[in-house]
Amino acid sequence: MIIGIPKEIKNNENRVAITPGGVKELVKRGHTVYVQHTAGENSGFADAEYHAAGAKILPVIEDVYKYSEMILKVKEPVAQEYPLVRPGQTLFTYFHFASEESLLKAMLKSGATCVAYETVENRDRTLPLLIPMSEVAGRMSIQEGAKYLEKPQGGKGILLGGVPGVKPAHILILGGGVVGYHAAWVAAGSGASVTIADISLPRLRYLDSIMPANVKTLYSSTHNIEQELPHTDLVIGAVLIPGAKTPHLLTRDMLKLLKRGSVLVDVAIDQGGCFETSHPTTHTEPVYEVEGIVHYCVANIPGAVPYTSTLALTNATLPYVFKIADYGWQEACRMDAGLKAGVNIVDGRITYPAVAEAFGMDYTTDFI
């Protein structure tokens, strides 16, 4: 198969879809890999490394799309890429269709097959291609939240761990999944007082059994969240419904319960965000204020640490890339039901129910 690796052009997206090591493995299996000039530069991987691994370097993104049967990316195509996508081409990347109707319509019109990292499943319904970036984003959410709690950044001026004689910051984490777990772990290590809220009692029991003493668990309800907000300094939005739009757990009115200079970090912004007042931001302009509350809603948080993120992503995606490249997406999906769950669009039809439901559109599950 001919596989193309374009340079990411989303704002401040510094990751690349595959490492030179990953390219080498694909070439060993008899596949052709085209890499756009400087695609890996911001992740610390030079063109020379890709060339040494067996890739062919192409000068412009148009050529990568033109000659490739499968496009391997990190983030969804942006508007200037829409016309480059061809009928019958396979795109394998993060799409998050439920939060962006214009992207959905463009990919339906393209006639391409869209396989979304975020809905590929393991047998236990966990999400193997979302997990590594969720781990990064969860840990970074505390790092970024701590920064924006600083007074020069618009925050309250609170140190997460406090000091002897001064109480630490209180952090509320909404969602006890992969993002929430990793956020809580880093926050606990800083010495902060942490509360994780979730609607799954089994998950709360598990977290309660493994977390250090400064992490408490709470059943997630509007009432319980409202009780927490007056003494919360940092809220991490870590809710995920696979492939679907995220529900709003904090309304605009609930912001009034927070003190001025509190910080919200919405890690769920890729799926629409879990705060009513959230809208996507970029690493260039990461924050804005509503009602005196700092909102950090960067849609590609792991892009700030591209070397770590690219290695972690390649580790997770490469086995699935092998299957698609070796057998084609249809046969690969017949072999692997979890990969089939990643197929969101085929030949102008939506094939993932939660995406269709987000916009009241029709879908089919009969696509192989």
TORKOL-4160 file (C-alpha; in steps of 0.2 Angstrom, whole numbers, padded with zeros to 4 digits, m for minus):
368
<pt num="1" X="0000" Y="0000" Z="0000"/>
<pt num="2" X="0005" Y="0018" Z="m0003"/>
<pt num="3" X="0004" Y="0028" Z="0014"/>
<pt num="4" X="0006" Y="0046" Z="0015"/>
<pt num="5" X="0011" Y="0057" Z="0030"/>
<pt num="6" X="0007" Y="0075" Z="0028"/>
<pt num="7" X="0013" Y="0089" Z="0039"/>
<pt num="8" X="0000" Y="0094" Z="0051"/>
<pt num="9" X="m0006" Y="0111" Z="0048"/>
<pt num="10" X="m0019" Y="0114" Z="0062"/>
<pt num="11" X="m0014" Y="0128" Z="0073"/>
<pt num="12" X="0002" Y="0124" Z="0083"/>
<pt num="13" X="0000" Y="0105" Z="0080"/>
<pt num="14" X="0018" Y="0100" Z="0081"/>
<pt num="15" X="0015" Y="0081" Z="0081"/>
<pt num="16" X="0018" Y="0070" Z="0066"/>
<pt num="17" X="0008" Y="0054" Z="0063"/>
<pt num="18" X="0023" Y="0041" Z="0063"/>
<pt num="19" X="0041" Y="0041" Z="0069"/>
<pt num="20" X="0055" Y="0036" Z="0057"/>
<pt num="21" X="0056" Y="0019" Z="0066"/>
<pt num="22" X="0037" Y="0016" Z="0062"/>
<pt num="23" X="0041" Y="0020" Z="0044"/>
<pt num="24" X="0055" Y="0008" Z="0044"/>
<pt num="25" X="0043" Y="m0006" Z="0049"/>
<pt num="26" X="0031" Y="m0002" Z="0036"/>
<pt num="27" X="0044" Y="m0002" Z="0022"/>
<pt num="28" X="0051" Y="m0019" Z="0028"/>
<pt num="29" X="0033" Y="m0026" Z="0025"/>
<pt num="30" X="0034" Y="m0020" Z="0007"/>
<pt num="31" X="0024" Y="m0004" Z="0009"/>
<pt num="32" X="0028" Y="0013" Z="0001"/>
<pt num="33" X="0028" Y="0028" Z="0013"/>
<pt num="34" X="0028" Y="0046" Z="0007"/>
<pt num="35" X="0032" Y="0059" Z="0020"/>
<pt num="36" X="0030" Y="0078" Z="0017"/>
<pt num="37" X="0045" Y="0088" Z="0018"/>
<pt num="38" X="0048" Y="0094" Z="0036"/>
<pt num="39" X="0033" Y="0084" Z="0043"/>
<pt num="40" X="0042" Y="0078" Z="0058"/>
<pt num="41" X="0053" Y="0093" Z="0061"/>
<pt num="42" X="0043" Y="0100" Z="0075"/>
<pt num="43" X="0043" Y="0083" Z="0084"/>
<pt num="44" X="0062" Y="0081" Z="0083"/>
<pt num="45" X="0062" Y="0070" Z="0068"/>
<pt num="46" X="0072" Y="0076" Z="0052"/>
<pt num="47" X="0069" Y="0072" Z="0034"/>
<pt num="48" X="0085" Y="0063" Z="0034"/>
<pt num="49" X="0079" Y="0051" Z="0047"/>
<pt num="50" X="0064" Y="0047" Z="0037"/>
<pt num="51" X="0074" Y="0045" Z="0021"/>
<pt num="52" X="0086" Y="0033" Z="0030"/>
<pt num="53" X="0071" Y="0023" Z="0036"/>
<pt num="54" X="0065" Y="0021" Z="0018"/>
<pt num="55" X="0052" Y="0034" Z="0016"/>
<pt num="56" X="0051" Y="0045" Z="0000"/>
<pt num="57" X="0051" Y="0064" Z="0004"/>
<pt num="58" X="0038" Y="0074" Z="m0006"/>
<pt num="59" X="0039" Y="0093" Z="m0006"/>
<pt num="60" X="0021" Y="0098" Z="m0004"/>
<pt num="61" X="0005" Y="0092" Z="0004"/>
<pt num="62" X="m0004" Y="0091" Z="m0012"/>
<pt num="63" X="0008" Y="0077" Z="m0018"/>
<pt num="64" X="0006" Y="0067" Z="m0002"/>
<pt num="65" X="m0013" Y="0067" Z="m0005"/>
<pt num="66" X="m0012" Y="0064" Z="m0023"/>
<pt num="67" X="m0001" Y="0049" Z="m0023"/>
<pt num="68" X="m0006" Y="0040" Z="m0007"/>
<pt num="69" X="m0020" Y="0026" Z="m0005"/>
<pt num="70" X="m0020" Y="0029" Z="0014"/>
<pt num="71" X="m0017" Y="0046" Z="0023"/>
<pt num="72" X="m0010" Y="0044" Z="0041"/>
<pt num="73" X="m0012" Y="0059" Z="0051"/>
<pt num="74" X="m0013" Y="0065" Z="0069"/>
<pt num="75" X="m0027" Y="0078" Z="0068"/>
<pt num="76" X="m0043" Y="0080" Z="0057"/>
<pt num="77" X="m0040" Y="0088" Z="0040"/>
<pt num="78" X="m0043" Y="0107" Z="0041"/>
<pt num="79" X="m0053" Y="0116" Z="0027"/>
<pt num="80" X="m0038" Y="0119" Z="0015"/>
<pt num="81" X="m0036" Y="0100" Z="0015"/>
<pt num="82" X="m0054" Y="0095" Z="0011"/>
<pt num="83" X="m0052" Y="0097" Z="m0008"/>
<pt num="84" X="m0036" Y="0085" Z="m0007"/>
<pt num="85" X="m0046" Y="0070" Z="0000"/>
<pt num="86" X="m0051" Y="0058" Z="m0014"/>
<pt num="87" X="m0065" Y="0045" Z="m0017"/>
<pt num="88" X="m0059" Y="0028" Z="m0011"/>
<pt num="89" X="m0044" Y="0035" Z="m0001"/>
<pt num="90" X="m0043" Y="0029" Z="0017"/>
<pt num="91" X="m0039" Y="0042" Z="0031"/>
<pt num="92" X="m0034" Y="0036" Z="0048"/>
<pt num="93" X="m0033" Y="0050" Z="0061"/>
<pt num="94" X="m0042" Y="0058" Z="0075"/>
<pt num="95" X="m0058" Y="0065" Z="0068"/>
<pt num="96" X="m0070" Y="0070" Z="0083"/>
<pt num="97" X="m0084" Y="0072" Z="0070"/>
<pt num="98" X="m0098" Y="0075" Z="0083"/>
<pt num="99" X="m0091" Y="0092" Z="0087"/>
<pt num="100" X="m0088" Y="0098" Z="0070"/>
<pt num="101" X="m0102" Y="0098" Z="0057"/>
<pt num="102" X="m0092" Y="0106" Z="0043"/>
<pt num="103" X="m0078" Y="0093" Z="0044"/>
<pt num="104" X="m0092" Y="0079" Z="0044"/>
<pt num="105" X="m0100" Y="0086" Z="0028"/>
<pt num="106" X="m0083" Y="0088" Z="0019"/>
<pt num="107" X="m0078" Y="0070" Z="0022"/>
<pt num="108" X="m0095" Y="0064" Z="0017"/>
<pt num="109" X="m0093" Y="0073" Z="0001"/>
<pt num="110" X="m0076" Y="0067" Z="m0002"/>
<pt num="111" X="m0081" Y="0049" Z="m0004"/>
<pt num="112" X="m0066" Y="0043" Z="0007"/>
<pt num="113" X="m0066" Y="0030" Z="0021"/>
<pt num="114" X="m0063" Y="0039" Z="0037"/>
<pt num="115" X="m0056" Y="0028" Z="0051"/>
<pt num="116" X="m0056" Y="0038" Z="0068"/>
<pt num="117" X="m0043" Y="0034" Z="0081"/>
<pt num="118" X="m0055" Y="0039" Z="0095"/>
<pt num="119" X="m0068" Y="0026" Z="0091"/>
<pt num="120" X="m0056" Y="0010" Z="0088"/>
<pt num="121" X="m0060" Y="m0002" Z="0103"/>
<pt num="122" X="m0052" Y="m0016" Z="0112"/>
<pt num="123" X="m0063" Y="m0031" Z="0117"/>
<pt num="124" X="m0067" Y="m0023" Z="0134"/>
<pt num="125" X="m0073" Y="m0007" Z="0125"/>
<pt num="126" X="m0058" Y="0003" Z="0130"/>
<pt num="127" X="m0050" Y="0015" Z="0117"/>
<pt num="128" X="m0032" Y="0010" Z="0113"/>
<pt num="129" X="m0029" Y="0024" Z="0102"/>
<pt num="130" X="m0036" Y="0037" Z="0113"/>
<pt num="131" X="m0028" Y="0031" Z="0128"/>
<pt num="132" X="m0010" Y="0037" Z="0125"/>
<pt num="133" X="m0015" Y="0055" Z="0121"/>
<pt num="134" X="m0027" Y="0055" Z="0135"/>
<pt num="135" X="m0013" Y="0050" Z="0147"/>
<pt num="136" X="m0003" Y="0065" Z="0140"/>
<pt num="137" X="m0018" Y="0077" Z="0141"/>
<pt num="138" X="m0022" Y="0072" Z="0158"/>
<pt num="139" X="m0005" Y="0075" Z="0165"/>
<pt num="140" X="m0003" Y="0091" Z="0155"/>
<pt num="141" X="m0020" Y="0098" Z="0161"/>
<pt num="142" X="m0013" Y="0100" Z="0179"/>
<pt num="143" X="0003" Y="0107" Z="0172"/>
<pt num="144" X="m0007" Y="0120" Z="0162"/>
<pt num="145" X="m0020" Y="0123" Z="0176"/>
<pt num="146" X="m0006" Y="0127" Z="0188"/>
<pt num="147" X="0002" Y="0140" Z="0176"/>
<pt num="148" X="m0015" Y="0149" Z="0174"/>
<pt num="149" X="m0018" Y="0149" Z="0192"/>
<pt num="150" X="m0003" Y="0161" Z="0193"/>
<pt num="151" X="m0008" Y="0179" Z="0196"/>
<pt num="152" X="0001" Y="0186" Z="0180"/>
<pt num="153" X="m0009" Y="0173" Z="0170"/>
<pt num="154" X="m0026" Y="0179" Z="0177"/>
<pt num="155" X="m0027" Y="0166" Z="0190"/>
<pt num="156" X="m0030" Y="0167" Z="0209"/>
<pt num="157" X="m0011" Y="0167" Z="0213"/>
<pt num="158" X="m0012" Y="0150" Z="0221"/>
<pt num="159" X="0002" Y="0137" Z="0222"/>
<pt num="160" X="m0005" Y="0119" Z="0220"/>
<pt num="161" X="0003" Y="0111" Z="0234"/>
<pt num="162" X="0003" Y="0126" Z="0246"/>
<pt num="163" X="0017" Y="0127" Z="0259"/>
<pt num="164" X="0019" Y="0122" Z="0277"/>
<pt num="165" X="0005" Y="0133" Z="0286"/>
<pt num="166" X="m0004" Y="0137" Z="0270"/>
<pt num="167" X="m0018" Y="0125" Z="0263"/>
<pt num="168" X="m0015" Y="0118" Z="0246"/>
<pt num="169" X="m0026" Y="0121" Z="0231"/>
<pt num="170" X="m0042" Y="0112" Z="0228"/>
<pt num="171" X="m0044" Y="0103" Z="0212"/>
<pt num="172" X="m0061" Y="0096" Z="0205"/>
<pt num="173" X="m0059" Y="0083" Z="0191"/>
<pt num="174" X="m0075" Y="0079" Z="0182"/>
<pt num="175" X="m0073" Y="0061" Z="0175"/>
<pt num="176" X="m0063" Y="0046" Z="0182"/>
<pt num="177" X="m0057" Y="0039" Z="0165"/>
<pt num="178" X="m0040" Y="0039" Z="0158"/>
<pt num="179" X="m0038" Y="0058" Z="0158"/>
<pt num="180" X="m0045" Y="0060" Z="0175"/>
<pt num="181" X="m0034" Y="0046" Z="0182"/>
<pt num="182" X="m0018" Y="0054" Z="0175"/>
<pt num="183" X="m0024" Y="0072" Z="0180"/>
<pt num="184" X="m0027" Y="0066" Z="0198"/>
<pt num="185" X="m0010" Y="0057" Z="0199"/>
<pt num="186" X="0000" Y="0072" Z="0194"/>
<pt num="187" X="m0011" Y="0084" Z="0205"/>
<pt num="188" X="m0009" Y="0072" Z="0220"/>
<pt num="189" X="0010" Y="0072" Z="0218"/>
<pt num="190" X="0010" Y="0091" Z="0218"/>
<pt num="191" X="0002" Y="0090" Z="0235"/>
<pt num="192" X="m0015" Y="0098" Z="0230"/>
<pt num="193" X="m0032" Y="0092" Z="0238"/>
<pt num="194" X="m0040" Y="0083" Z="0224"/>
<pt num="195" X="m0058" Y="0077" Z="0221"/>
<pt num="196" X="m0063" Y="0065" Z="0207"/>
<pt num="197" X="m0081" Y="0065" Z="0202"/>
<pt num="198" X="m0089" Y="0051" Z="0191"/>
<pt num="199" X="m0106" Y="0042" Z="0189"/>
<pt num="200" X="m0098" Y="0025" Z="0189"/>
<pt num="201" X="m0098" Y="0018" Z="0207"/>
<pt num="202" X="m0086" Y="0004" Z="0202"/>
<pt num="203" X="m0074" Y="0016" Z="0195"/>
<pt num="204" X="m0075" Y="0027" Z="0210"/>
<pt num="205" X="m0072" Y="0012" Z="0221"/>
<pt num="206" X="m0057" Y="0007" Z="0211"/>
<pt num="207" X="m0049" Y="0025" Z="0211"/>
<pt num="208" X="m0053" Y="0026" Z="0230"/>
<pt num="209" X="m0043" Y="0010" Z="0232"/>
<pt num="210" X="m0027" Y="0016" Z="0223"/>
<pt num="211" X="m0026" Y="0034" Z="0225"/>
<pt num="212" X="m0016" Y="0043" Z="0239"/>
<pt num="213" X="m0024" Y="0050" Z="0254"/>
<pt num="214" X="m0026" Y="0068" Z="0246"/>
<pt num="215" X="m0037" Y="0061" Z="0232"/>
<pt num="216" X="m0056" Y="0059" Z="0237"/>
<pt num="217" X="m0070" Y="0052" Z="0226"/>
<pt num="218" X="m0087" Y="0060" Z="0223"/>
<pt num="219" X="m0103" Y="0054" Z="0214"/>
<pt num="220" X="m0105" Y="0066" Z="0200"/>
<pt num="221" X="m0122" Y="0075" Z="0201"/>
<pt num="222" X="m0127" Y="0093" Z="0198"/>
<pt num="223" X="m0130" Y="0095" Z="0216"/>
<pt num="224" X="m0113" Y="0088" Z="0222"/>
<pt num="225" X="m0104" Y="0098" Z="0209"/>
<pt num="226" X="m0112" Y="0114" Z="0215"/>
<pt num="227" X="m0107" Y="0110" Z="0233"/>
<pt num="228" X="m0089" Y="0108" Z="0227"/>
<pt num="229" X="m0087" Y="0124" Z="0217"/>
<pt num="230" X="m0086" Y="0137" Z="0230"/>
<pt num="231" X="m0070" Y="0130" Z="0237"/>
<pt num="232" X="m0063" Y="0124" Z="0221"/>
<pt num="233" X="m0048" Y="0133" Z="0212"/>
<pt num="234" X="m0045" Y="0122" Z="0197"/>
<pt num="235" X="m0058" Y="0111" Z="0187"/>
<pt num="236" X="m0053" Y="0098" Z="0175"/>
<pt num="237" X="m0066" Y="0093" Z="0162"/>
<pt num="238" X="m0061" Y="0075" Z="0158"/>
<pt num="239" X="m0078" Y="0068" Z="0152"/>
<pt num="240" X="m0079" Y="0056" Z="0137"/>
<pt num="241" X="m0093" Y="0048" Z="0128"/>
<pt num="242" X="m0085" Y="0038" Z="0114"/>
<pt num="243" X="m0088" Y="0046" Z="0097"/>
<pt num="244" X="m0102" Y="0057" Z="0104"/>
<pt num="245" X="m0104" Y="0076" Z="0109"/>
<pt num="246" X="m0099" Y="0079" Z="0127"/>
<pt num="247" X="m0113" Y="0084" Z="0139"/>
<pt num="248" X="m0111" Y="0101" Z="0148"/>
<pt num="249" X="m0108" Y="0098" Z="0167"/>
<pt num="250" X="m0105" Y="0116" Z="0171"/>
<pt num="251" X="m0117" Y="0129" Z="0165"/>
<pt num="252" X="m0114" Y="0148" Z="0164"/>
<pt num="253" X="m0124" Y="0151" Z="0179"/>
<pt num="254" X="m0113" Y="0138" Z="0189"/>
<pt num="255" X="m0098" Y="0149" Z="0186"/>
<pt num="256" X="m0105" Y="0161" Z="0198"/>
<pt num="257" X="m0101" Y="0148" Z="0212"/>
<pt num="258" X="m0082" Y="0149" Z="0208"/>
<pt num="259" X="m0071" Y="0163" Z="0215"/>
<pt num="260" X="m0064" Y="0175" Z="0202"/>
<pt num="261" X="m0047" Y="0169" Z="0195"/>
<pt num="262" X="m0052" Y="0151" Z="0196"/>
<pt num="263" X="m0047" Y="0140" Z="0181"/>
<pt num="264" X="m0056" Y="0128" Z="0170"/>
<pt num="265" X="m0046" Y="0116" Z="0159"/>
<pt num="266" X="m0058" Y="0108" Z="0146"/>
<pt num="267" X="m0049" Y="0092" Z="0140"/>
<pt num="268" X="m0065" Y="0087" Z="0132"/>
<pt num="269" X="m0066" Y="0101" Z="0120"/>
<pt num="270" X="m0062" Y="0090" Z="0105"/>
<pt num="271" X="m0079" Y="0082" Z="0108"/>
<pt num="272" X="m0088" Y="0099" Z="0111"/>
<pt num="273" X="m0082" Y="0102" Z="0129"/>
<pt num="274" X="m0090" Y="0099" Z="0146"/>
<pt num="275" X="m0092" Y="0117" Z="0151"/>
<pt num="276" X="m0106" Y="0127" Z="0143"/>
<pt num="277" X="m0095" Y="0142" Z="0141"/>
<pt num="278" X="m0081" Y="0132" Z="0132"/>
<pt num="279" X="m0075" Y="0135" Z="0115"/>
<pt num="280" X="m0059" Y="0129" Z="0106"/>
<pt num="281" X="m0043" Y="0138" Z="0109"/>
<pt num="282" X="m0026" Y="0136" Z="0102"/>
<pt num="283" X="m0008" Y="0135" Z="0110"/>
<pt num="284" X="m0005" Y="0153" Z="0103"/>
<pt num="285" X="m0020" Y="0160" Z="0112"/>
<pt num="286" X="m0025" Y="0146" Z="0125"/>
<pt num="287" X="m0036" Y="0156" Z="0137"/>
<pt num="288" X="m0050" Y="0168" Z="0139"/>
<pt num="289" X="m0061" Y="0174" Z="0153"/>
<pt num="290" X="m0080" Y="0172" Z="0156"/>
<pt num="291" X="m0087" Y="0179" Z="0172"/>
<pt num="292" X="m0069" Y="0181" Z="0179"/>
<pt num="293" X="m0065" Y="0163" Z="0177"/>
<pt num="294" X="m0050" Y="0158" Z="0166"/>
<pt num="295" X="m0055" Y="0145" Z="0153"/>
<pt num="296" X="m0041" Y="0134" Z="0145"/>
<pt num="297" X="m0049" Y="0125" Z="0130"/>
<pt num="298" X="m0034" Y="0120" Z="0119"/>
<pt num="299" X="m0041" Y="0107" Z="0107"/>
<pt num="300" X="m0024" Y="0098" Z="0104"/>
<pt num="301" X="m0016" Y="0099" Z="0121"/>
<pt num="302" X="m0003" Y="0085" Z="0118"/>
<pt num="303" X="0003" Y="0095" Z="0103"/>
<pt num="304" X="0013" Y="0105" Z="0115"/>
<pt num="305" X="0024" Y="0090" Z="0119"/>
<pt num="306" X="0026" Y="0083" Z="0102"/>
<pt num="307" X="0041" Y="0072" Z="0104"/>
<pt num="308" X="0033" Y="0062" Z="0119"/>
<pt num="309" X="0016" Y="0062" Z="0110"/>
<pt num="310" X="0022" Y="0056" Z="0093"/>
<pt num="311" X="0032" Y="0042" Z="0101"/>
<pt num="312" X="0017" Y="0037" Z="0112"/>
<pt num="313" X="0005" Y="0038" Z="0097"/>
<pt num="314" X="0015" Y="0028" Z="0085"/>
<pt num="315" X="0017" Y="0014" Z="0098"/>
<pt num="316" X="m0002" Y="0013" Z="0099"/>
<pt num="317" X="m0007" Y="0015" Z="0081"/>
<pt num="318" X="0006" Y="0005" Z="0072"/>
<pt num="319" X="m0002" Y="m0012" Z="0074"/>
<pt num="320" X="m0018" Y="m0005" Z="0066"/>
<pt num="321" X="m0009" Y="0003" Z="0052"/>
<pt num="322" X="0000" Y="m0013" Z="0048"/>
<pt num="323" X="m0017" Y="m0022" Z="0047"/>
<pt num="324" X="m0025" Y="m0009" Z="0035"/>
<pt num="325" X="m0009" Y="m0008" Z="0025"/>
<pt num="326" X="m0007" Y="m0027" Z="0024"/>
<pt num="327" X="m0025" Y="m0031" Z="0020"/>
<pt num="328" X="m0035" Y="m0015" Z="0015"/>
<pt num="329" X="m0047" Y="m0007" Z="0027"/>
<pt num="330" X="m0061" Y="m0019" Z="0023"/>
<pt num="331" X="m0052" Y="m0036" Z="0026"/>
<pt num="332" X="m0043" Y="m0028" Z="0041"/>
<pt num="333" X="m0060" Y="m0024" Z="0049"/>
<pt num="334" X="m0067" Y="m0041" Z="0045"/>
<pt num="335" X="m0052" Y="m0048" Z="0055"/>
<pt num="336" X="m0053" Y="m0035" Z="0069"/>
<pt num="337" X="m0070" Y="m0030" Z="0076"/>
<pt num="338" X="m0062" Y="m0016" Z="0086"/>
<pt num="339" X="m0054" Y="m0008" Z="0071"/>
<pt num="340" X="m0071" Y="m0009" Z="0062"/>
<pt num="341" X="m0078" Y="0002" Z="0077"/>
<pt num="342" X="m0066" Y="0015" Z="0071"/>
<pt num="343" X="m0074" Y="0017" Z="0054"/>
<pt num="344" X="m0085" Y="0033" Z="0055"/>
<pt num="345" X="m0088" Y="0036" Z="0036"/>
<pt num="346" X="m0088" Y="0025" Z="0020"/>
<pt num="347" X="m0092" Y="0032" Z="0003"/>
<pt num="348" X="m0103" Y="0046" Z="0008"/>
<pt num="349" X="m0112" Y="0037" Z="0022"/>
<pt num="350" X="m0110" Y="0039" Z="0041"/>
<pt num="351" X="m0106" Y="0022" Z="0049"/>
<pt num="352" X="m0105" Y="0027" Z="0067"/>
<pt num="353" X="m0121" Y="0030" Z="0076"/>
<pt num="354" X="m0116" Y="0043" Z="0089"/>
<pt num="355" X="m0109" Y="0054" Z="0075"/>
<pt num="356" X="m0126" Y="0053" Z="0066"/>
<pt num="357" X="m0136" Y="0056" Z="0081"/>
<pt num="358" X="m0126" Y="0072" Z="0085"/>
<pt num="359" X="m0133" Y="0080" Z="0070"/>
<pt num="360" X="m0149" Y="0070" Z="0068"/>
<pt num="361" X="m0143" Y="0062" Z="0052"/>
<pt num="362" X="m0145" Y="0044" Z="0045"/>
<pt num="363" X="m0132" Y="0031" Z="0047"/>
<pt num="364" X="m0128" Y="0013" Z="0041"/>
<pt num="365" X="m0120" Y="m0001" Z="0050"/>
<pt num="366" X="m0120" Y="m0012" Z="0034"/>
<pt num="367" X="m0104" Y="m0006" Z="0026"/>
<pt num="368" X="m0093" Y="m0021" Z="0024"/>
